[in-house]
Amino acid sequence: MALGLDLQLTQLRRLLEKPDYDHKSFRSYIEKDPSVFARALFVEVVASDDVISDENARSYFDLRINFFDDFLSKPTKAAIKAAFEGMLEEWDID
């Protein structure tokens, strides 16, 4: 397996707390409910000391979601982004 795919798998296992899943399992899991992955990325964004505004949160999210570009379909990625935006609207960063 390529290094990038190994790193994606390692990060997905950590983010989604599914240590036994492979790429195929993750793809199915995320496609079934994209908000699960959005929530995991949102928690990571909120925990980051570098995120001090909605704009920072979106930038951080974009970096993270783009890391998984080869793994996520465009419709799934769009659904994850929409779910993330909904969470961000509810978050009071101030």
Backbone torsions as a table, in degrees:
resi	resn	phi	psi	omega
1	MET	NA	139.5	-179.4
2	ALA	-65.2	152.6	-177.9
3	LEU	-56.3	-43.8	179.3
4	GLY	-60.1	-40.7	179.5
5	LEU	-69.0	-37.3	176.3
6	ASP	-62.0	-43.7	-179.2
7	LEU	-66.9	-40.4	175.8
8	GLN	-58.8	-47.2	-178.4
9	LEU	-61.9	-43.7	178.1
10	THR	-59.8	-44.8	-178.6
11	GLN	-69.7	-39.0	176.9
12	LEU	-62.4	-41.7	178.8
13	ARG	-60.9	-39.8	179.1
14	ARG	-71.4	-50.7	-176.0
15	LEU	-62.1	-41.0	-174.6
16	LEU	-102.3	2.2	176.8
17	GLU	53.3	48.4	178.7
18	LYS	-129.1	77.1	-172.5
19	PRO	-64.9	-18.3	-177.3
20	ASP	-100.3	-1.1	-177.7
21	TYR	-76.9	148.1	171.4
22	ASP	-108.5	-178.5	-177.5
23	HIS	-58.1	-41.6	-178.8
24	LYS	-63.5	-42.9	178.6
25	SER	-63.4	-43.1	178.7
26	PHE	-64.4	-42.7	-179.7
27	ARG	-58.5	-46.9	178.8
28	SER	-63.7	-44.1	-178.6
29	TYR	-61.1	-46.1	-177.9
30	ILE	-72.1	-40.4	179.4
31	GLU	-64.9	-32.7	179.3
32	LYS	-67.0	-38.7	-179.7
33	ASP	-147.6	84.3	-178.2
34	PRO	-58.1	-24.8	-178.8
35	SER	-65.4	-23.3	177.5
36	VAL	-63.0	-45.3	179.3
37	PHE	-71.6	-37.6	176.7
38	ALA	-59.7	-43.3	179.3
39	ARG	-62.1	-43.7	179.6
40	ALA	-62.0	-42.5	178.6
41	LEU	-69.8	-36.0	177.8
42	PHE	-62.6	-44.0	178.4
43	VAL	-60.0	-41.3	178.4
44	GLU	-64.0	-42.1	179.1
45	VAL	-62.4	-47.9	-178.2
46	VAL	-61.2	-34.3	-178.4
47	ALA	-77.1	-14.8	-176.6
48	SER	-76.2	130.2	175.5
49	ASP	-69.3	-18.8	-178.2
50	ASP	-79.3	-14.1	-176.9
51	VAL	-93.8	111.5	-177.5
52	ILE	-125.4	4.9	179.1
53	SER	-157.7	168.3	175.5
54	ASP	-59.8	-39.8	179.8
55	GLU	-61.7	-43.9	176.4
56	ASN	-62.1	-40.0	180.0
57	ALA	-62.1	-44.0	179.0
58	ARG	-65.4	-40.8	178.9
59	SER	-63.0	-45.3	179.1
60	TYR	-62.2	-46.3	178.3
61	PHE	-58.4	-46.3	-179.7
62	ASP	-59.1	-42.1	177.1
63	LEU	-60.4	-44.8	-177.3
64	ARG	-69.0	-46.6	-177.0
65	ILE	-67.5	-35.6	179.0
66	ASN	-67.2	-26.2	175.5
67	PHE	-59.7	-29.8	-177.7
68	PHE	-98.9	15.3	-177.4
69	ASP	-51.4	-44.2	-177.9
70	ASP	-69.7	-17.5	-174.6
71	PHE	-96.9	-33.7	-174.0
72	LEU	-98.9	139.2	173.8
73	SER	-72.8	159.3	-179.8
74	LYS	-61.6	-43.5	178.0
75	PRO	-63.6	-37.6	179.0
76	THR	-67.9	-43.1	178.3
77	LYS	-60.5	-41.8	178.5
78	ALA	-63.4	-39.4	178.7
79	ALA	-67.1	-38.8	177.8
80	ILE	-64.2	-44.2	-179.8
81	LYS	-63.4	-42.0	178.8
82	ALA	-62.5	-43.0	178.7
83	ALA	-64.9	-41.7	177.8
84	PHE	-60.4	-44.8	179.8
85	GLU	-59.8	-38.9	176.6
86	GLY	-62.5	-40.8	178.0
87	MET	-67.4	-39.6	-178.9
88	LEU	-64.6	-37.4	178.7
89	GLU	-62.8	-32.9	-179.3
90	GLU	-82.2	-16.3	-175.9
91	TRP	-82.4	128.5	177.7
92	ASP	-99.7	92.1	-175.4
93	ILE	-74.1	-24.0	-177.4
94	ASP	-71.2	NA	NA
